[in-house]
Amino acid sequence: MKSVYSVSQVNQYIKNLFMSDYALSNIYIKGEVSNCKYHSSGHIYFTLKDRGGVIGCVMFASSRRGLKFQMEEGQQVIALGNISVYERDGKYQLYVKEIILDGLGLLYQKFEELKAELERAGYFKQELKKPLPLYPEKIGIVTAKTGAAIQDILNIAARRNPYIQLVLFAAQVQGEGSAQSVIRGIKALEAYGVDVMIVGRGGGSIEDLWAFNEAQVADAIYQCKVPVISAVGHETDITIADFVADLRAPTPSAAAELAIPDYMAVTGRLYEYHFKLDTSIGRIIDLYRNKLDMAGMKLEHLSPSNQINEKFQYLSGLEDALKAAMDKRLAENKYRLAILGERLNGVSPHKKLSQGYSYLTDQNKLPVKSIKSISKEDVVFISLIDGDIEASVKETYEQRSRKYGEGKDFGGGI
């Protein structure tokens, strides 16, 4: 009997045949997803089918990191992997390493990949965004010469500022060669010297807008030295150009609103600034006029003639004060003199003499204060109110032996 092989040996042999075939070790297979199951282990089991057949597929959890979408029934995908035999069941299947969506899905995936690449390269950094000029004179527009986008921009410009200059580069914004046309428009308007640039078009499908998802267009916007406003599609449409541009507008109309200053609003602000300036200048003039008036008053106060007048007034005041002080002092001294005069008058010898008293002096004209200072036969002088008497002392008597009123005058015997 010829050689007999076990089932395992046959399956192993067939597996080795698959593994040795280079074409099956790295193959792309396109089909519709069916019987898709996410296992608790993290593996994904599904079937790819088309009109003519099916093939079983498995994506292990270790390969799921690169999967950028949720797999669902009916999706058209392209799976990359290798075909091998599962020995236990004796069937071959595709061991998937990578899955991408076919058709639109592929475009979305390319979009995400380019977005991630440009973000890593720093194309989206906010600090690199150029500010829009406040009052541009020339606005460049890269869009189709027909269509809603340019009409919307023209309508907004006519309403907001009819005096601004609009420069249109009529670009092809859809289909083959559209990306190159947009790039030429950006470079031409930059060379022309516009102040700000609007790059965009009306809404559409992702295929219609794909020119603004090209890496060359993103690079042209990034390299442009003029501020660029991206205005692609409707508000919900997002393109790579939106991320790279200095400012993203949801629609072309919104881009025109952002780029074109409102003439009436600017005029109103100018009138407001003019009023504020006039008010401020008037306030400053009044302030310095008051300062000037104060300086004039100070100068007048410090002038020589005014100083002389003030000194005259000061001296006049001092003179009045001195006269008042002298009058007061004189009055005080007169009063004091009157008191002293009364006191002196009280002890005045003349007054005493007028009252009947006399004043006795010796021959040396010295007052006789005691009988002990004179002797018998001494010459004495007696001063009366109306004259003097020269007399000779006959006798002296002490006071205790003198009898008041005994035939002799008071004052002693002479």
C-alpha positions in Angstrom: 0.0 0.0 0.0 1.2 3.5 -0.8 2.1 6.0 2.0 -0.8 7.0 4.2 -0.8 10.5 5.9 -2.8 11.7 8.8 -5.1 14.7 8.6 -2.7 16.8 10.7 0.2 16.0 8.4 -1.9 17.0 5.3 -3.0 20.2 6.9 0.6 20.9 8.0 1.8 20.3 4.4 -0.9 22.6 3.0 0.0 25.3 5.5 3.6 25.1 4.5 2.6 25.5 0.9 0.7 28.7 1.7 3.6 30.0 3.8 6.1 29.4 1.1 4.0 31.3 -1.5 5.2 34.9 -1.4 2.1 36.2 -3.1 -0.1 34.9 -0.2 2.2 36.2 2.5 1.4 39.9 1.9 -1.8 40.3 0.0 -4.6 43.0 -0.3 -8.1 41.6 -0.6 -11.2 43.8 -1.3 -14.7 42.8 -0.2 -17.8 43.4 1.8 -17.7 42.8 5.5 -20.2 40.2 6.9 -20.5 38.1 10.1 -18.3 40.6 11.9 -17.8 39.7 15.6 -15.7 41.5 18.2 -14.4 38.8 20.6 -13.9 39.5 24.3 -10.3 38.6 23.8 -9.9 41.7 21.5 -9.8 39.7 18.3 -12.1 40.5 15.4 -13.6 37.6 13.4 -15.4 38.4 10.1 -15.9 37.3 6.5 -15.0 39.1 3.3 -17.3 38.4 0.4 -18.1 39.4 -3.2 -20.5 38.1 -5.8 -18.3 35.0 -6.5 -17.2 33.9 -3.0 -16.2 34.4 0.6 -13.1 34.1 2.7 -12.8 33.9 6.5 -10.7 36.6 8.2 -9.3 37.2 11.7 -7.6 40.3 13.1 -5.8 39.7 16.3 -5.9 42.2 19.1 -2.2 43.1 18.6 -3.1 44.4 15.1 -6.1 46.4 16.1 -4.1 49.4 17.1 -4.0 50.6 13.5 -7.7 50.3 13.0 -9.2 53.8 12.7 -12.9 52.9 12.5 -15.5 50.6 13.8 -16.2 47.6 11.5 -19.8 47.1 10.6 -21.8 44.8 8.3 -21.9 45.8 4.7 -18.7 48.0 4.7 -16.5 47.8 1.6 -13.0 47.4 2.9 -9.5 46.5 1.7 -7.7 44.1 4.1 -3.9 43.5 4.1 -2.6 40.3 5.6 -1.3 36.8 4.8 -3.3 33.6 4.0 -2.6 30.6 6.0 -4.3 27.3 7.1 -5.9 26.9 10.5 -4.8 23.2 11.0 -7.4 22.3 13.5 -10.4 23.0 11.2 -8.5 22.3 8.0 -9.5 25.6 6.4 -7.6 28.6 5.2 -8.2 32.2 6.2 -6.8 35.7 5.9 -4.8 36.8 9.0 -5.4 40.5 8.8 -2.7 43.1 9.7 -4.4 46.3 8.4 -7.8 47.3 7.2 -8.8 50.4 5.3 -12.2 51.5 4.0 -12.7 51.3 0.3 -13.9 54.3 -1.8 -15.0 57.2 0.4 -13.6 55.4 3.4 -10.2 55.4 1.8 -10.4 59.2 1.3 -11.3 59.7 4.9 -8.4 57.5 5.9 -6.0 59.5 3.7 -7.4 62.7 5.2 -6.7 61.5 8.8 -3.2 60.2 7.8 -2.3 63.6 6.2 -3.8 65.5 9.1 -1.7 63.5 11.6 1.4 63.9 9.5 1.0 67.7 9.2 0.2 68.1 12.8 3.4 66.3 13.8 5.3 68.6 11.4 3.9 71.6 13.2 1.7 73.0 10.4 -1.2 73.5 12.8 0.6 75.4 15.6 -1.4 78.3 16.9 1.6 80.4 17.6 2.5 80.4 13.9 -0.9 81.8 12.8 -0.6 85.3 11.3 -3.1 87.9 12.5 -5.5 89.5 10.1 -4.9 93.1 9.2 -7.5 95.4 10.8 -7.9 97.6 7.8 -6.9 95.8 4.6 -7.0 97.7 1.3 -6.6 94.7 -1.1 -8.2 91.3 -0.5 -7.3 88.4 -2.7 -9.7 85.6 -3.5 -8.8 82.2 -4.8 -12.0 80.5 -6.0 -14.0 79.7 -9.1 -15.1 82.7 -11.0 -18.6 81.4 -11.2 -20.6 79.9 -8.3 -22.1 80.9 -5.0 -18.8 81.5 -3.2 -17.6 84.5 -5.2 -21.1 86.0 -5.3 -21.5 85.7 -1.6 -18.1 87.5 -1.1 -19.1 90.2 -3.5 -22.4 90.8 -1.8 -20.8 91.0 1.7 -18.1 93.4 0.4 -20.7 95.7 -1.2 -22.6 95.8 2.1 -19.6 96.2 4.5 -17.1 98.3 2.5 -17.7 99.2 -1.2 -14.4 101.0 -1.3 -12.2 97.9 -0.7 -10.3 96.4 -3.6 -11.1 92.7 -4.4 -8.6 90.7 -6.5 -9.9 87.4 -7.9 -7.8 84.6 -9.1 -10.2 82.4 -11.0 -9.0 78.9 -9.9 -10.2 75.4 -10.7 -11.5 74.1 -7.4 -12.7 70.6 -8.4 -11.4 67.7 -10.4 -8.1 66.8 -11.9 -5.5 69.7 -11.7 -7.6 71.6 -9.1 -4.9 71.5 -6.4 -2.3 72.9 -8.8 -4.7 75.7 -9.8 -5.3 76.6 -6.2 -1.6 76.7 -5.5 -1.0 79.0 -8.5 -3.7 81.3 -7.2 -2.1 81.5 -3.7 1.3 82.3 -5.1 0.0 84.8 -7.7 -2.0 86.8 -5.1 1.0 86.8 -2.7 3.2 88.2 -5.4 0.6 90.8 -6.3 0.7 92.1 -2.7 -2.7 91.6 -1.3 -3.2 92.3 2.4 -5.2 89.1 3.2 -6.4 86.2 1.2 -9.6 84.1 1.1 -9.1 80.6 -0.3 -12.2 78.4 -0.7 -15.2 77.3 -2.5 -18.8 76.3 -1.9 -19.9 73.0 -0.3 -19.8 69.5 -1.8 -18.8 65.9 -1.2 -15.5 64.9 0.1 -14.4 64.1 -3.5 -15.5 67.6 -4.6 -13.5 69.3 -1.8 -10.5 67.0 -2.2 -8.2 69.6 -3.7 -8.1 71.4 -0.3 -7.0 68.1 1.3 -3.9 67.8 -0.8 -0.5 68.1 0.9 0.7 70.5 -1.8 -2.1 72.9 -1.1 -1.5 72.7 2.6 2.2 73.4 2.1 1.4 76.4 -0.2 -0.9 77.9 2.5 1.7 77.2 5.2 4.5 78.9 3.2 2.4 81.9 2.2 3.5 85.1 4.0 0.1 86.7 3.5 -2.6 85.8 6.1 -4.9 83.2 4.6 -8.6 82.5 5.5 -9.8 79.1 4.6 -13.5 79.1 3.5 -14.2 75.7 2.1 -17.7 74.3 1.9 -20.5 74.6 4.4 -20.1 75.0 8.2 -19.9 71.2 8.7 -17.2 70.6 6.0 -13.7 70.3 7.3 -10.6 70.2 5.2 -6.8 70.1 5.7 -6.7 73.7 4.5 -8.9 74.7 7.5 -6.2 73.4 9.9 -3.2 75.0 8.1 -4.8 78.4 7.4 -4.3 81.3 9.7 -8.1 81.5 10.2 -10.9 79.1 9.4 -14.3 80.5 8.3 -17.3 78.1 8.2 -18.4 79.6 4.8 -17.2 82.0 2.1 -19.7 84.6 3.4 -18.3 84.3 6.9 -14.7 84.7 5.5 -15.8 88.0 3.9 -17.3 89.1 7.2 -14.0 88.4 8.9 -11.7 89.9 6.3 -13.6 93.0 5.3 -14.0 95.7 8.0 -17.5 97.3 8.3 -17.1 100.8 6.8 -20.0 102.3 8.8 -18.8 100.7 12.0 -15.3 102.1 11.4 -16.7 105.5 10.6 -18.8 105.4 13.8 -15.7 104.5 15.8 -13.8 107.4 14.2 -16.5 109.8 15.1 -16.5 108.4 18.6 -12.7 108.7 18.8 -12.9 112.3 17.4 -15.4 113.2 20.2 -13.3 111.6 22.9 -10.2 113.3 21.5 -11.9 116.7 21.4 -13.2 116.2 25.0 -9.7 115.1 26.2 -8.0 118.0 24.5 -10.5 120.4 25.9 -10.1 119.0 29.4 -6.3 119.3 29.0 -6.5 122.8 27.7 -8.8 123.8 30.7 -6.3 122.2 33.0 -3.3 124.0 31.7 -5.4 127.3 31.4 -6.1 127.0 35.1 -2.4 126.2 35.8 -1.5 129.3 33.7 -3.9 131.5 35.6 -2.5 130.2 38.9 1.0 130.8 37.6 0.0 134.4 36.6 -1.5 135.0 40.1 1.6 133.6 41.7 3.8 135.8 39.4 1.7 138.8 40.3 2.0 138.0 43.9 5.8 137.6 43.7 6.3 140.8 41.5 8.5 143.5 43.0 5.7 146.1 43.1 3.4 143.7 44.9 6.2 142.7 47.3 6.9 146.4 48.0 3.2 147.0 48.7 3.1 144.0 50.9 6.2 145.1 52.8 4.7 148.6 53.2 1.5 147.1 54.6 3.6 144.9 56.8 5.6 147.9 58.0 2.4 149.9 58.5 1.1 147.1 60.6 4.3 147.0 62.6 4.1 150.8 63.0 0.5 150.6 64.3 1.4 147.7 66.6 4.5 149.7 67.9 2.4 152.8 68.4 -0.3 150.8 70.2 2.4 149.1 72.3 4.0 152.4 73.1 0.7 154.0 74.0 -0.1 151.0 76.2 3.3 151.3 77.9 2.9 155.0 78.3 -0.5 154.6 79.8 0.8 151.9 82.1 3.7 154.1 83.1 1.5 157.1 83.6 -0.8 155.0 85.8 2.3 153.7 87.7 3.7 157.2 87.9 0.4 158.5 89.3 0.5 155.8 91.9 4.1 156.6 92.7 3.3 160.3 92.7 0.5 159.7 95.2 2.9 157.6 97.3 5.5 160.3 97.1 3.0 163.0 97.8 2.1 161.0 100.9 5.6 161.2 102.2 6.4 164.7 100.7 8.1 167.1 103.3 6.4 170.0 101.6 3.0 168.5 102.3 4.0 167.9 105.8 5.2 171.5 106.1 1.9 172.8 104.7 0.1 170.9 107.5 2.0 172.9 110.2 5.1 170.7 110.5 8.6 172.1 110.2 11.9 170.6 109.1 14.9 171.0 111.4 18.6 170.9 110.2 21.9 171.6 111.9 24.4 174.2 110.9 25.7 171.7 108.3 22.2 171.5 106.8 21.9 167.9 107.9 18.5 166.7 109.3 18.2 166.7 113.0 16.7 163.3 113.8 17.5 163.1 117.5 18.1 165.5 120.4 21.3 163.7 120.9 22.8 165.1 117.7 22.6 168.7 118.9 23.7 170.5 122.0 22.8 173.6 123.8 23.7 176.9 122.0 24.0 175.0 118.7 22.7 176.9 115.7 19.8 175.1 113.9 17.7 176.0 110.9 13.9 175.5 110.9 12.2 175.2 107.5 8.6 176.2 107.3 6.1 176.3 104.4 6.9 179.9 103.7 10.6 180.2 104.7 13.5 179.3 107.1 14.3 180.4 110.6 17.8 180.4 112.1 17.7 179.7 115.8 19.9 178.9 118.7 19.2 175.9 121.0 18.4 176.9 124.5 17.6 173.5 125.9 16.8 169.9 124.9 14.2 167.6 126.5 13.8 163.9 126.2 10.5 162.6 125.2 9.6 160.8 128.4 10.2 163.9 130.5 8.2 166.1 128.1 4.7 166.8 129.1 2.3 167.2 126.2 0.7 170.6 126.1 2.6 172.1 129.1 3.2 175.5 127.8 5.7 174.4 125.2 5.3 173.8 121.4 5.3 170.2 120.1 8.7 169.5 118.7 10.9 170.5 121.6 12.0 173.7 123.1 14.2 175.9 121.0 
